[in-house]
Structures are given as C-alpha cells and as structure tokens.
Amino acid sequence: MSRTVLAIDIGSTKICAIIAEIDNDNSISITGAGVSKAQGLKKGSITNIELASRSIKSALNDAKRVSGSEVKTAIVSISGAYTKSLNSSGIVNIQNKEVSFKEIERVMQTSLYNANIPNEYEVLHALPYNFKVDDQDFIEDPLGMNASRLEVDTHIITTQKSNLNNLKKAVRGAGVEVENIVLTGYASSIATLNDDEKELGVALIDMGGNTSNIIIHSGNSLRYNDFLGVGSNHVTSDLSMALHTPLNIADSVKLNYGSLLTPSNDLIELPIIGDEYTTHEVSLEVVHNVVYARVEETLMILAQFIENSGLKDKIGAGVVLTGGFSQMEGIRELAVATFGSIPVRLAKPKEMYGLFDNLRSPEYSSAVGLVMYAASPYTQYEIDVNKRVRHSNEVFTEQSTINLTEEQDIPTPQLHNEKKVGMISIGLKKEKKGDEAGAFSKFWNWATQLF
C-alpha cells in the first residue's frame, strides 16, 4: 500500500512544497509541487508567523492542485540558524550478552541523557557516529553481536524551542500538522551525496539566498554542522550599493552578468537609485569585482568553518556545493582555489520518478532530500525530533508515525533521575500500555524483516 507524503522546505527566499507517493519498497513518485516567495522569514528563521503561514499555504495549494491529493501532515525543513551541536556518549551493560535493538535504543537514549542540553533547546537529531562493542571501535552495526558492553558516540543537533514552536505554528496556520522536522543541510546531503563520498568524508555546503548551511559527513555519519547568514542576496545588495541602482535592477545584473570568470570591459546602462528616469553607464569589470569580492569572502569564511571543525583531514571526497547560489558561473574554480586544492563538485538533487524539470535545479536539493528522508531513514540509527529511534531496516506502518497531539506522553531523557545505564527505552512504534504480547509481536515482526 502506498502512502502520500508532503515535504515543505522553508528556505530563506522561497518556500517549496512537494507531494509524493511512496510505495512499500520505498520508491518515490513525485505527484505535485508548488513554490512561493518566502515572506515573514529572515535568514531562514520565522519573524512573522502570519506572513510565513501565507507563503507556506500558497506553495501548498499549488502542490495540492497539481497532485490532486489531500495531505494533513508534513515533514518540514529547519534552517541551521539557531542550532547548537554537541557530541555526547553513552554506555550500557548487556545482560544476555547479545546486542538487540532494545540495547541500541537504550545506549542512544543514555547518550542523550548524558548530554548537557540547555533548557531552552530541543533535540532535532541525535546521530551516532561510533559504536563500540566491548573494546572494539567503529562497529558499523552492533545489532546481533555478542558483547557484555555497548558504547556509542553521538552527534546531537539542537535548536531553540521558540524557533521550533514558531515553525510549527506557521505550518499549522497553513492547515497542516508537522509530522517531522529535518535540518536543511542534512536534507540536502540526502539528496546530493553518494555513498562513496559519505564513506570517504565530505563537506556539503547548501548556498541559498540569505544563508549557507554546512555539514560534514565522515565515515557514513554526520559529524559537524554550522550556519552562515550569507547568501546570493548579499551579492545583490552589494551591487545595488556599488552601482547606485535599485535592488531589482541589481538582481537582474547579477543573474545576467554575475560571473567569477575573466571580466569584460563592456559597458551597461543602469537607472540611478531614487531617480529611475536617469541612467548611467557602468563597466562590467566593476560588476565582476563586486561579485568576486563577496563570493570570495563567503567561501573563505566557509573554509574557516571546515578548519575549525577539526575534520579537515577526514574529508577525502572534498567539498560538494549545492543550493541556488552554487549556480554562479566560475564558483567551482574559485572554491577549489579557496579551499586549498581539495576536490569540489557542484551537485543537483538525485533523479527520481516524476521529478519536475524545475526541481532538478540545485536550489531544490533540500526539498527533494526531505521527500527522500520521509521514504526511508538515511543513517543506520537516529533519534528524530519526536524522540523516536529510527533505523535503516525500519518497516513503515501507520503506528510508526507519532500522533503529535500526544507528544507530551513521550518521556524525555532529561526527566529521569535513575542510573544512567538503566535508561527507559522508547519503543520504535508506540506500545499499547500494558500490552506486552503486542509489543513482543511487533518486535518479532521487525526482527523477521531483518533476517
């Protein structure tokens, strides 16, 4: 039986809604898409709930019209703007000497419990990057292994609760409930990176209109994420100031003449800001210099991020650029020079059935990534924003989507005062209270899917 999913990518300059059908084998068919100009947002975060709701609704209505489907819940992207990341670890003893899913769940919850998360922050993703069985490091998947002790190192991404709640309110205002929330850079990585790149280590930079999100994958795990509040719109405002011309004119100059390759000496005629009937001549060399200076500065800050991450020697596959800003002519060559001769590639979203032509552009990487995340988990194990442990062999059933109205029933790691090893594990699917047999049969069904 196929299911319908709605993905809403809330970017700094545009909102994109995609409706897709996902079959039992997790194959995706896109049936509808809508795009609207982002309003009520600044640097990817919501500043006016009503305006943002209107923008979301506009994109959503377009997608529904094309698709003909009615969807009540959505998977939504969140900008890295107010996120904080930290690493944590957990350790549990294994009573019956074999690692079951319950122990993996328990050790991940323990690492969350041990993390020093500030009160006003909420966990977005908890992603394990190293499992240790007894004293053996870097176990790919500990499930079914013989061991007396299981340890995990986890990369935890948190965001301000207020930021999360404003996002949910804005989406609710457009008539849909938020089912899951995914970091923009993480979604983009799902849509653009291949397995070899993830294994060798890679830095992915999603360069948008007002923001640039960076994540570093190393050994198939997300290890670092950061955010820079600079995007292609900053090039537009630089041009507007330097050329004394209105913003809309500066934007078309950027799109038509903005290149990082060798400048030309041609002249163009532009209206003067404040007196649009008067024009003046501007050399394209000036345009080139303004664009070059801003893009070079942006790439240099991003190179510094990679340096500060401490993972520069772990990115064997180099840097992948995606997002609308990455389409500027000559950006790859400048990036190679700036990042110190490591490989750089420009990425578009992966192909899938029904992918509309306009969605094939790099600016839709995170939107397409959200749909792919909804279809199947992209890490071996992960705790999502609903505190639910997802895993790569998960079988989707109706019970596995959490009903958001019952969110308060889900225990949070911070509430426990018992020993850290004895963490309460949160079931893969909501267990009926007192229904031990039901819980066991669900686990058995899951286990038989594995082997």
C-alpha positions in Angstrom: 0.0 0.0 0.0 1.5 3.4 -1.0 1.4 6.4 1.3 1.3 10.1 0.5 3.9 12.5 2.0 4.2 16.2 2.0 7.5 17.9 2.3 7.8 21.6 2.9 11.2 23.2 2.5 11.2 26.6 4.3 14.2 28.4 2.7 15.4 32.0 3.2 14.0 33.3 -0.1 11.5 30.6 -1.2 9.2 28.0 0.1 8.8 24.7 -1.8 6.1 22.1 -1.1 6.4 18.7 -2.7 3.8 15.9 -2.6 4.9 12.4 -3.3 3.6 8.8 -3.3 5.9 6.3 -1.5 5.4 2.6 -2.3 6.1 -0.3 0.1 9.6 -0.7 -1.4 10.3 3.0 -0.6 10.3 4.0 -4.3 9.2 7.6 -4.7 6.9 9.2 -7.3 6.5 13.0 -7.1 2.9 14.0 -7.9 2.8 17.7 -7.1 5.0 20.7 -6.3 4.5 24.4 -5.6 6.9 27.2 -4.9 6.2 30.6 -3.4 8.3 33.6 -2.4 9.3 33.4 1.3 7.7 36.1 3.5 7.9 36.6 7.2 11.4 35.0 7.3 14.8 36.4 7.9 17.9 34.3 7.3 15.8 31.1 7.2 14.0 31.8 10.6 10.4 32.9 11.1 10.0 36.6 12.0 6.3 36.9 11.2 4.1 33.9 11.7 1.1 35.2 9.7 3.1 36.1 6.6 5.1 32.9 6.8 1.8 30.9 7.0 0.5 32.7 3.9 3.7 31.8 1.9 3.5 28.2 3.0 -0.2 28.0 2.2 0.4 29.4 -1.3 3.1 26.8 -2.1 1.0 24.1 -0.5 -2.1 25.0 -2.6 -0.2 24.9 -5.8 1.2 21.4 -4.9 -2.2 20.1 -4.0 -3.7 21.4 -7.2 -1.1 19.6 -9.3 -1.2 16.4 -7.2 -5.0 16.2 -6.5 -4.1 14.8 -3.1 -5.2 16.0 0.3 -2.4 15.7 2.9 -2.8 16.5 6.6 0.8 16.2 7.9 4.1 17.4 6.6 7.8 16.9 7.0 9.4 20.3 7.3 13.0 21.7 7.0 14.5 23.9 9.6 17.4 26.3 9.0 20.7 25.9 10.9 20.3 29.5 12.1 19.6 28.8 15.8 21.0 25.4 16.1 23.7 24.3 18.6 25.6 21.0 18.2 27.4 18.9 20.7 28.9 15.4 21.0 27.9 13.0 23.7 28.4 9.4 24.6 26.5 6.6 26.3 27.4 3.2 27.8 25.2 0.2 28.8 25.8 -3.3 30.1 24.2 -6.1 28.2 22.6 -8.7 30.4 22.0 -11.5 27.9 25.3 -11.0 26.1 23.7 -10.3 22.7 23.0 -6.8 21.3 19.3 -6.4 20.5 17.6 -3.3 19.1 16.4 -2.6 22.7 20.1 -2.2 23.8 20.9 0.0 20.9 17.9 2.2 21.7 18.9 2.3 25.4 22.5 3.3 24.7 21.4 6.1 22.3 18.9 7.4 24.9 21.7 7.3 27.5 24.0 9.4 25.3 21.1 11.9 25.0 20.6 11.8 28.8 24.3 12.4 29.4 24.4 15.4 27.0 24.4 18.8 28.6 21.5 20.3 26.6 20.3 23.8 27.8 16.7 24.1 28.9 15.6 26.3 26.1 16.9 23.9 23.5 15.2 20.9 21.9 16.9 17.9 20.2 16.4 17.9 16.4 18.6 14.9 15.6 20.8 12.6 17.6 23.1 10.7 15.2 25.5 8.0 16.3 28.9 8.2 14.7 30.8 5.4 16.6 29.5 2.2 18.2 31.9 0.4 20.4 31.3 -3.3 21.4 33.4 -4.2 24.4 36.7 -2.6 23.4 36.2 -2.9 19.6 35.9 0.6 17.9 33.9 1.8 14.9 31.4 -1.1 14.6 29.2 -0.4 11.6 26.1 -2.0 13.1 26.2 -3.7 16.6 22.8 -5.5 16.1 23.1 -9.2 16.9 26.7 -9.0 18.1 27.9 -10.9 21.1 29.0 -8.4 23.8 28.9 -7.5 27.5 29.1 -3.8 27.0 27.9 -1.4 24.3 29.1 2.2 23.9 28.1 5.0 21.5 29.4 8.4 20.5 26.6 10.7 19.2 26.4 14.0 17.4 23.4 15.8 18.7 21.9 18.8 16.9 19.6 21.0 19.0 17.6 24.1 18.2 15.9 26.8 20.3 12.5 25.7 21.5 11.0 29.0 20.5 12.4 28.6 16.9 10.8 25.1 16.7 7.5 26.3 18.1 7.2 29.3 15.7 7.9 27.0 12.8 5.2 24.6 13.9 2.7 27.5 14.4 3.4 28.8 10.9 2.9 25.4 9.3 -0.2 24.8 11.4 -1.5 28.2 10.2 -1.3 26.9 6.6 -3.6 24.0 7.6 -1.2 21.1 8.1 0.4 19.5 11.2 4.1 19.0 11.5 5.0 15.3 11.5 8.8 15.6 11.5 11.5 18.3 11.2 14.8 17.9 9.5 17.8 20.2 9.4 18.2 21.8 6.0 21.8 20.8 5.5 21.0 17.2 6.4 18.1 17.1 3.9 20.4 18.5 1.2 23.0 15.9 1.9 20.4 13.1 1.5 19.5 14.5 -2.0 23.0 15.1 -3.3 25.7 12.9 -1.7 26.6 9.4 -2.9 27.7 6.5 -0.7 31.4 6.8 -1.6 31.5 10.5 -0.7 29.9 9.8 2.7 32.4 7.0 3.4 35.4 8.9 2.4 34.2 12.0 4.3 32.8 15.1 2.6 31.7 18.7 3.4 28.4 19.7 1.9 27.5 23.4 1.6 24.0 24.4 0.7 24.3 28.0 -0.5 20.9 29.7 -0.6 19.5 33.2 -1.0 20.3 34.6 2.5 22.0 31.6 4.2 24.7 29.0 3.7 24.3 25.7 5.7 27.3 23.4 6.0 27.5 19.8 7.2 30.4 17.4 7.3 29.9 13.7 6.8 32.7 11.3 7.9 32.6 7.5 7.8 28.9 7.5 6.9 27.9 9.7 9.9 27.0 13.3 10.2 29.8 14.8 12.4 29.5 18.6 12.2 27.1 21.3 11.1 27.2 25.1 11.0 25.5 28.0 9.6 26.5 31.3 7.9 23.9 34.1 7.4 25.2 35.0 3.9 23.8 34.1 0.5 23.3 35.3 -3.0 21.0 38.2 -1.9 24.1 39.8 -0.3 25.7 39.9 -3.8 22.5 41.8 -5.0 22.7 44.4 -2.2 26.4 44.9 -2.7 25.8 45.5 -6.4 22.9 47.9 -5.6 25.2 50.0 -3.4 28.2 49.9 -5.6 26.3 50.7 -8.8 23.7 53.1 -7.2 20.9 51.2 -8.8 17.6 49.8 -7.4 17.7 46.2 -5.9 15.5 44.7 -8.6 17.9 46.0 -11.3 20.9 44.9 -9.3 19.4 41.4 -9.1 19.0 41.1 -12.9 22.6 42.4 -13.3 23.7 39.6 -11.0 21.7 37.0 -12.9 22.8 38.2 -16.4 26.3 39.4 -15.9 27.4 37.9 -12.5 30.4 35.8 -13.3 33.5 34.9 -11.4 35.5 34.3 -14.6 37.5 36.8 -16.6 35.8 40.2 -16.5 34.8 42.0 -19.7 35.2 45.8 -20.4 31.8 46.2 -21.9 29.5 48.9 -20.5 25.9 48.6 -19.5 23.3 51.3 -18.8 21.6 51.3 -15.5 18.9 53.5 -13.8 20.1 55.5 -10.8 18.5 54.7 -7.4 15.9 57.3 -6.4 15.8 58.8 -10.0 14.9 55.9 -12.2 14.5 58.1 -15.3 18.2 59.0 -15.3 20.7 56.3 -16.3 24.4 56.0 -16.1 27.0 53.7 -17.7 28.7 51.0 -15.6 31.6 48.8 -16.7 31.1 45.1 -16.4 34.6 45.0 -14.8 33.1 46.8 -11.8 30.3 44.3 -11.6 32.8 41.4 -11.7 34.9 43.0 -8.9 31.9 43.5 -6.6 30.6 39.9 -7.2 34.1 38.4 -6.9 34.9 40.2 -3.6 31.6 39.0 -1.9 31.8 35.4 -3.1 35.5 35.0 -2.2 34.8 36.4 1.3 31.9 33.9 1.7 33.9 30.9 0.6 36.8 32.0 2.9 34.5 32.0 5.9 33.2 28.6 4.9 36.8 27.3 4.5 37.4 28.6 8.1 34.4 26.6 9.3 35.9 23.4 7.8 39.2 24.3 9.5 37.5 24.9 12.9 35.6 21.6 12.7 38.8 19.6 13.2 37.7 17.3 10.5 39.5 18.8 7.5 41.8 15.7 7.2 38.7 13.5 7.2 37.1 14.9 4.1 38.7 12.7 1.4 35.9 13.3 -1.1 36.4 17.1 -0.7 33.5 19.7 -0.9 30.1 19.5 -2.5 28.3 22.7 -3.3 24.6 22.9 -3.9 21.8 25.5 -3.5 20.8 28.4 -5.8 24.0 30.4 -5.1 26.2 27.5 -6.3 25.0 28.1 -9.8 27.1 31.3 -10.2 29.4 30.9 -13.2 33.0 30.1 -12.1 32.2 29.3 -8.4 33.7 25.8 -8.6 37.1 27.2 -9.7 37.1 29.9 -7.0 36.1 27.3 -4.4 39.0 25.0 -5.4 41.4 27.9 -5.0 39.9 29.0 -1.7 39.5 25.5 -0.1 43.1 24.7 -0.8 43.1 22.4 -3.8 40.7 19.8 -2.4 38.1 18.4 -4.9 35.0 20.5 -5.4 31.9 19.3 -7.2 28.5 21.1 -7.9 25.5 18.9 -7.1 21.9 18.7 -8.1 19.2 16.5 -6.5 19.3 12.8 -7.4 16.9 11.7 -10.1 13.6 10.1 -9.1 10.3 9.3 -10.8 8.1 12.4 -11.6 10.8 14.9 -10.7 9.6 18.1 -12.5 12.2 19.8 -14.6 12.3 22.9 -12.4 13.0 20.7 -9.3 16.2 19.3 -10.9 18.0 22.6 -10.1 20.4 22.7 -7.1 18.2 25.2 -5.2 15.7 22.3 -4.7 18.2 19.9 -3.1 16.8 20.3 0.5 13.2 19.9 -0.7 13.9 16.7 -2.6 16.0 15.5 0.4 13.0 15.9 2.7 10.9 13.6 0.5 13.7 11.0 0.5 14.0 11.3 4.3 10.3 10.6 4.6 10.7 7.5 2.4 13.4 5.8 4.4 16.0 6.5 7.2 19.4 7.7 5.8 21.5 6.8 8.8 21.9 3.4 10.4 20.2 4.7 13.6 18.9 8.1 14.6 16.7 9.7 17.2 14.5 12.2 15.5 12.7 15.4 16.7 9.8 13.2 18.0 12.3 11.3 20.3 11.6 8.2 18.1 14.5 5.9 17.3 14.6 5.3 13.5 16.8 2.7 11.9 17.7 1.6 8.4 15.7 -1.6 8.5 12.6 0.1 9.7 9.3 -1.0 8.2 6.8 1.8 7.9 3.4 1.2 9.4 0.7 3.6 10.4 1.6 3.3 14.1 5.1 4.4 13.4 4.0 8.0 12.7 3.7 9.7 16.0 0.5 11.5 16.7 1.6 15.0 17.6 -1.3 15.7 19.9 0.1 13.0 22.2 3.6 14.5 22.2 3.6 15.0 25.9 3.3 11.3 26.5 6.8 10.7 25.2 9.3 10.6 28.0 12.3 12.9 27.6 15.7 11.8 28.7 16.2 14.9 31.0 13.3 13.8 33.2 14.9 10.6 34.5 16.9 10.6 37.8 17.7 6.9 37.8 21.1 5.5 37.0 22.2 6.5 33.5 22.7 2.9 32.4 19.1 2.0 33.1 17.5 4.4 30.7 13.9 3.8 29.8 13.9 2.9 26.1 11.4 4.5 23.8 9.7 1.9 21.5 10.2 2.0 17.8 6.5 2.1 17.5 4.1 3.4 20.3 3.4 0.4 22.5 0.0 0.0 23.9 0.1 0.4 27.7 0.3 -3.0 29.4 0.1 -4.8 26.1 3.3 -6.9 26.5 2.3 -9.5 23.9 1.5 -6.8 21.3 4.9 -5.2 21.9 6.7 -8.5 21.6 4.9 -9.5 18.3 5.7 -6.1 16.8 9.4 -6.6 17.7 9.2 -10.2 16.3 7.7 -8.9 13.0 10.5 -6.4 12.8 13.2 -8.9 13.6 11.9 -11.3 10.9 12.1 -8.5 8.4 15.9 -8.3 9.2 16.9 -11.9 8.6 
